[in-house]
């Protein structure tokens, strides 16, 4: 481990042991499984119409839409492959090709404005530095880093192919093998460094940004480790703190590649498990819980993020809109620090339905001391798979999520209880009733559909 990274870990230990609070986004001092901002724990909930949100035309309107429903979390790949997008580099007038020593000011103005606007609204950004799919197939034919498209290096010198028709899982682009531990491809690495340095010159001005190296990568661990260490080092040299992760491609989180994130807190400050959202129903929940259990010790415990929640009837993954909405909520109920609807058509984006789910999730989690709550499905009796999910805190207070109506028994201490229902599809509190219980409370939503129940004990006739 390099000396600067050891120094960073020592500083982090001192911060935790002394109770000092860093104002920017960081793992919570009270509960390292969650994030905090300005010293207060926060839950990251969001959705957006695009993965590369800094490139959209109506950015301010979309950010305000996200904010209006209680959203505070977006994804931002540094991608340029969609129509209307711009690339980061300038054009050499004589050849008409890109010059990787010059910049396209429009790209960087968009990025800087995006960081500024999200900071003003306290909308937290998970930025992905290398947009994997920009470097394969049709997108690679347009990419400035392609030797065919720039004046700075050629295929003979770099061994990078001009045509890469395969899917990124094949790892056929040597661009992702440039680091010293692999190809040590100095001409390419120099321009990669120049690009990352330029990104950091903007992002390090802000304290609401989380960093992810790649999108669904299948390359070796050496690539991600190199850039994670580099970003940490650059941040330390600037007197800043940053938090970095990697996103691996395998949908099975037990695949050995994911161990690089789970098992190496010295490299990765949080864990990204969006690929779990390819699973459905009870399996999605069980596997999510399994991943949280892997981090259940003081040396490994970190926030677990879900920046992409799949699920749309028009999507190609076959997850369906209902499962997408359920997965968004299940992520929070099994203990994730963040959840965000993926862009259409693979996800709900920031549709009206997505906004209702975001707002309802914010309402129910704000109704209790959520960061002190724990998974409590063991309190649910007569429960069927994927019917209901529970979190509870002290004094028999609990919240229960029903995916589509149903009926369960909630184990409680003897006493009187208030039961309040929240219609998720309308973001509206419904009926409020009281019930006496000796050991169980019967919970049955007022109608079919998705509901939250808030259960609180009554004391001296009031709660």
N, C-alpha and C positions, 0 to 999 in steps of 0.2 A: 504494500500500500504506500502511495507517495506521501511525503511529509506534510504537504499542504492539506491533504484529505484527513490525515491523522489529527492535524491541528483543528480542522473543522469539527471532527467528532468530539474532541476534548472540549471545544467551546460549547457544543450542543449539550454535553454532559453538565458543564458548569451552569448553563442556563436552566436546565431541568432541576438541578440540585439546589439552586439558589432561588428558584421561583421567578427569575427575571422573565419578562414578557417581551417578545419581539412583536412590533406593531403589525408587520406584514403577515401574509398568510403563512402559516407554519403548523406543524402537528401540535395539537392541543396539549398544554401542560397538564391539564386535569385528566385527559383521556387521549392517549397517543393514537387511538384508532380513528380519531376525527381531526378536522382542521380547526384552527382558530384564526381570528383576524382582530386586530386591536385588542388582543388579550381575551376575546370572548369566543366561545365555541360556535362554529357555524356548520350548517348542513348545506351542501352544494346541490341544488336542484336546477335543471335547465332543459333546454331544447333549442334548436335553431334550424333554419331552412337550408343551411349549407355547412359543409365541414370547413371550408376556407372563408370564414365569415368576413374577414377583412377585405375581400374582393367584391362584396355585394354593393349594389348601388344605393339601396334604401337602408343603410346600416343603422342610422339613428332611430328610425321608425321601428326596426326589428328589435333593437336593444330595449327600447321603451316598451314594446309589446312583451318581451321576456320579463322585464321588471314589473309590469303591471299585474302579473299573476303570481308574484312571489319568486320568480326565477332569479338566480344569481350565478349561473354557471354556463359557459359555452366552450366549445371546442374550436380550435383554429389551426388547421394544417397550413403550412406555407406552400400551398399547391397553386398551380397556374394552368391546369389542364382543361378547365371549362371554358366555354365561349364567353368572351367579354373579359376574361382574366388577362393580366399582364405578367410578364416575367421580370425577374429581379435585375437583369443586366442590360447594359446599353448596347447599341448597334454601332459597329464599325462602318462608317459611311462608304469607304472605298470598296469593301468586299460584300457588304450587306449582311455579314454574319455578326454574331454576338462577340463582344469584347468583354471577357470576364474580369478585366481590370477596371471597367466602368459600370455605372449603375443606371438603372431606369428609375428616375426620381418618382414617377407616379406610383410604382410598387411600394417604395419606402414611405411615401407620404400616406398611402392607404394604411400601411401597417402601423405607422406612428399614430395616426388618427384613431385607429381601432383600439390601440392600447390606451390612449387618452380617454376616449369615450367610455370604454368599459371601466376604467379606473374611477371616473367621475360618478358612475352609477353603482360602484362596488359590485360589478359583475365579474366573477373570477374566470380567468382564461387558462385553459389547458392547451398549450401550444405544442404542435408536433413539428419538429424541425425538418425532418426528411420525409416528404410525402411520397411514400414508396411507389404508388401507382403512376407517378409522373415520370418514372424512370424505366418503364417497360411499355412494350407494344406501341400503339399509335402515339401515345403521349411522349415517348422517348424520341420519336422522329422530330418533335418540335422543341425539345428541351435544350436550353443553352449549353448544358454540360455535355451533350452529345458531341464527340469530336467533329462530326460533320457540320455542326452548327456554330462553331466558334473559331476564332483565329489564334487561339492560345496553345492548343496541343492537338496532336493527331493520334490516330489509332495505332500506328507503328510504335510510337513512344510510350503510350499509356496502356496498350493491350485492351482498350475498351472498345467494344463493338459498336458500330453505327446503327445496327439493326438488331433489336432484341425482341422477337415476336412472342416470347414465352411469358407465362404467368409469373409474378414475383416469387411464388413458392419454389420455382426452379433455381433461383439465385444465380441467374446467368449474367447479370450485369456486374462486371468487375469494379464498377464505381463504388460498390459497398464493401470492397476488399482492399481499399487504398491505405488503410492505417498501418503504422510501422510493424505491428505484430503479424501482419498478413503480407500483402504485396509490397508494402512500403513504396507506394506509387506517388512519389514526391510531386510531380507536376500537377496531378489531380488534387492531392491532399492540400496543396497550397491554396488552391481556389476554393476548396471546401471550407478551409479555415477562414478565408477571407469572407465567405458568405455568412458563416456562423458568427464571426466577429461583428459583422454589420448588423445582424439580427440582435445580438446582445447589446450593441450600442444604443438601441432603442428600448429593448425589454428591461434592461437593468436599471432604467430610470423609474421603474414601477415596482410595487410590492404585492401585486394581486395576480401574479403569473406563476403557473406551474409548467414544468417542462417535461415533454415526452420525446424521446429520440426519434422514434419511427412510428409508422402506422402498419400494424400487422406484418412485422418483419419475420423473415425466415433465415436471415444470414447468421453468421457465427456470433458468439457472445463478445468477441474481441472488438467488433465494430461499436456496439452500444456502450461497452465499458470505456473505450477510448473517448467517446464524445461526452459521456457522463462525467468522467474525470476532468476533461477539458473545461466543460461548462462550470463545474464546481470551482475549478482553479481560477477561471476568469472572473467569476463572481467574487471570490475571496480577494482577488487583487483590486477589485473595485469597492471593497468594503460592503458587499451585499451578501445576502443569504438566498440560496435558491434550492428548489426541491425538484428532483429529477426521477423519471421512471422510464421504462421501456414497454412497448406493446408487442407481444409475440403473436404469431399467426395461429398456431394450433387451437382449435376450438376446445379441445380437451385440456383443461387446466392442469391435469396430472402429467401432461407431456413434459419431458425433461427440460425443454427450453425454458418453460416458465419458472423453473427453479432458480434461474439467474436473477430474477426479480425477487422471488420469495426468500431466497437464502442469502442474499448479499445486501444487507442494509448499509454496508460501508460504501456501496456504489449507488444503490437506488433507494431514495428516501420515501417513496410510496410505491404501491403495487397497483397495476392497472389490469382489471379482469373483465373487460368488455366482452371478450370472446365467450364468457359464460352465458351471455345473453343470446347465444344461438340455441340454448337449451330452453325447454318449455316446462311450465307448470311446476309440479312437485320436484321434478328432477333439477330444474333451475334453482329452486330453493335449497335442496339438499346439497348440491354441488357448491353453491355459494357459501353455505355454512361450513362446509368442509375446508374451503380456502381460508376463511376467517380463523378456523381452528388451527391451521398451520402456523399462524402468526401469533398464537396465544402464549407468548412468553415475552418477558421484558426486553430481550435482545432483538427480537424480530418484529415486535408490534409496531405497525405503521398504518397510516390511512390506506384504505382500499377504495379505488375509484372505478366508476363505470361511465366513461365518457361517451359510450355508444350503446344505447338500448335499442335493439332491433325490434321490428314488429309493425307491419302495415299490410293491409289486405291487398295493396297494389305492389308490394315489394316482391323481389325475386327469391328471398330466402324462405318463404313459406311459413313465416312465424305468425302472421295475422295480427290485426290491430288490437284485438282483445288481449292476446298474450303479451304484446308490447306494453300495453298499459299496466297489466299485472306485473310484468317484470320490473318496470320502473319502480313500483311500490315495494315489491318483494326485495329489491336491492336495498332499500332503506330499512325494511323490517329485519333483514338478516344481518345488518350491521355495516353496510357500505357507507363511506364518507361522502360519496357523491353518486348521482345518477342523472343522465341526460338522454332525452329522446334523440335518436339518430336522425339525420336529414332524410327527407323523402327521396325516392319512394321506399327506401329500406326501413324507414322509421317514421314516427309521427311528426318530427320536426317541431314546429311551434304552431300547430293547427289549433283550432278551437278546442278539440277534444284533449289535446296535449296540455293546453293551458288550464283546463279544468282539473286535470290530474295533478299538475304542478301545484296549483293553488290549494286543492284539497289536501295534498300531502303536507304542504306548508302549514295549513290550518290545524291538522291533527297533531303534527309534531310540535307545534307551538303551544298546544293545549296542555302539555305535560312537561315535566322535566326530562325531556327526551334523552339527553346525554347521560342521564343516570339510569336509563331503562335498559333492560336486557331481553334477549329472545326468550319467550316463555310459552312456546307451543305445548309444553308438557302440562300446562294448566287447562288445555282444551280437551274436553271429553266428547266422545261420539263425533269426532271430526273425520271427514273423508279427505283423501289426498287433494291438495290444492283448493280446499274449501275455505279455510280461514287460517290466519296467521296472527300471532299475538306477541306483544312486548309489554312488560310490566315493570313497575318500580315499587318502591316501598309502600307500605300501608294499603296493599290490595288495589292500587290504582293501575289501570291497564288500558291499552288500546288494541283493538282487534280489527283486522282487515278481512272483509268478505269479498271474494272474487266475483261471485254471482249468486246473491241470496244465500240460502242455506240455514242451518240451525246447529248450534253447538252448546255444550255446557261448559261454563267457565268456573273452575275451582276457586273458591274464595273462603275467607274466614266468615264466621257467622256475623250478621249485621244487616244494616240497611244500605242500599246502593242506588246511586244515580246512574242511569243509562241514557246516553245522548247519542243520536245517530247523525252522521254526516253523509249526505248524498254526494258521492265523488263526481258523478257526471254533471252535477249542477253547482258544485262547490257551495253547498248550502246546508246549514244545520237544520235537521228535521225535528222529530218528536223527542221529548225528554220525559222519561218516566222514572219512577222509583220502584224498587223491589226489595223484599226481604229474602235473605238467603241463610240457610244453615250450613251448607257446604258447597252448593253449586248455584250459579245464575244461568238461566236459560237466555241465550242470545239469539234472536231471530230478526234479521233486517226487516224494515217495513215493506220492502218489495224486492223483486229480483234486481240484478245489477250489482254494481260495485259500491260497497258501503264501508265506512269506518264506524266503529263503536267506541265511545269514550266511557269507561267505567270508573266511577269514583265512589269511595265510601262516604256515607253521610254521618256526620257527627253532630249530636244535639239538634237533629232536625234539619241540618243544612250541610252542604259540602264545602 
